[in-house]
Amino acid sequence: MDIEKFVKLNEDGAIEVDRSAFQSALDSEISKAVDKYAKGKGRDEIRKQLEEEAKLSADEKLRAEKEEFEEYKRTETIKLNQEKAKAKLEGKGFSETEINYMIGNVGLDSENSMKTIDTLIEERKKFVADTQKQTLENIQKQQQQSGTQNLANADNKDAPQVQRRSSEEILSFYTPKSQN
């Protein structure tokens, strides 16, 4: 509908609108649209529009489901990597608190996470070995000093008795126990 047909410019420059002619033309257009729909010609257009909206909705749903699946996949991968890390750490001398802390830092990248866990295990082994070595040296020094004191106090019956233990027995106090 061409609105310019109903608007006129007077000689004095004022705009005049023929409202009755406009309303009549508008009513005519509405009647044509109703007749067209009643005869089924408009139904196809409405159906196409609804199908396009449904397709758009399906695409949006698919996109949302894909994002949800990706999040699920990411979460499950992290859980799997954490379980692998926990299995590697158990029985290696780490406390439950240490294990929980370390697996909390495991992420999506399994390879890097496992490298970090392996490094921690190796560092723990070195620490335990160094501690055992130092403890053994200290025990041997104490045994040497204790033996010298026992010989010096051999005449004194009131001297305390020193219980001799093997170095392996003493080291067992410092060796991490298996947590299984």
NORRABEL-V900694 format. One record per residue. N is the residue number from 1. RES is the residue in one letter. SS is DSSP state (~ for helix, > for strand, _ for the rest). OMEGA is omega as a letter, one per 40 degrees, with the letter a starting at -180 (999 if undefined). Layout:
n: <N	N>
res: <RES	RES>
ss: <SS	SS>
omega: <OMEGA	OMEGA>
This chain:
n: <1	2	3	4	5	6	7	8	9	10	11	12	13	14	15	16	17	18	19	20	21	22	23	24	25	26	27	28	29	30	31	32	33	34	35	36	37	38	39	40	41	42	43	44	45	46	47	48	49	50	51	52	53	54	55	56	57	58	59	60	61	62	63	64	65	66	67	68	69	70	71	72	73	74	75	76	77	78	79	80	81	82	83	84	85	86	87	88	89	90	91	92	93	94	95	96	97	98	99	100	101	102	103	104	105	106	107	108	109	110	111	112	113	114	115	116	117	118	119	120	121	122	123	124	125	126	127	128	129	130	131	132	133	134	135	136	137	138	139	140	141	142	143	144	145	146	147	148	149	150	151	152	153	154	155	156	157	158	159	160	161	162	163	164	165	166	167	168	169	170	171	172	173	174	175	176	177	178	179	180>
res: <M	D	I	E	K	F	V	K	L	N	E	D	G	A	I	E	V	D	R	S	A	F	Q	S	A	L	D	S	E	I	S	K	A	V	D	K	Y	A	K	G	K	G	R	D	E	I	R	K	Q	L	E	E	E	A	K	L	S	A	D	E	K	L	R	A	E	K	E	E	F	E	E	Y	K	R	T	E	T	I	K	L	N	Q	E	K	A	K	A	K	L	E	G	K	G	F	S	E	T	E	I	N	Y	M	I	G	N	V	G	L	D	S	E	N	S	M	K	T	I	D	T	L	I	E	E	R	K	K	F	V	A	D	T	Q	K	Q	T	L	E	N	I	Q	K	Q	Q	Q	Q	S	G	T	Q	N	L	A	N	A	D	N	K	D	A	P	Q	V	Q	R	R	S	S	E	E	I	L	S	F	Y	T	P	K	S	Q	N>
ss: <_	_	~	~	~	~	>	>	>	_	_	_	_	_	>	>	>	_	~	~	~	~	~	~	~	~	~	~	~	~	~	~	~	~	~	~	~	~	_	_	~	~	~	~	~	~	~	~	~	~	~	~	~	~	~	~	~	~	~	~	~	~	~	~	~	~	~	~	~	~	~	~	~	~	~	~	~	~	~	~	~	~	~	~	~	~	~	~	~	_	_	_	_	_	_	~	~	~	~	~	~	~	~	~	_	_	_	_	_	~	~	~	~	~	~	~	~	~	~	~	~	~	~	~	~	~	~	~	~	~	~	~	~	~	~	~	~	~	~	~	~	~	~	~	~	~	~	~	~	~	~	~	_	_	_	_	_	_	_	_	_	_	_	_	_	_	~	~	~	~	~	_	_	_	_	_	_	_	_	_>
omega: <a	a	a	i	a	i	i	i	i	a	a	i	i	i	i	a	i	a	a	i	i	a	i	i	i	i	i	i	i	i	i	a	i	i	a	i	a	a	i	a	a	a	i	i	i	i	i	i	i	i	i	i	i	i	i	i	i	i	i	i	i	i	i	i	i	i	i	i	i	i	i	i	i	a	a	i	i	i	i	i	i	i	i	a	i	i	i	a	a	i	a	i	i	i	i	i	i	a	a	i	a	a	i	i	i	a	a	a	a	a	i	i	a	i	i	i	i	i	i	i	i	i	i	i	i	a	a	i	i	i	i	a	a	i	i	i	i	i	i	i	i	i	i	i	a	i	i	i	i	i	i	a	a	a	a	a	i	a	a	i	i	i	a	i	i	i	i	i	i	i	a	i	a	a	i	i	i	a	a	999>
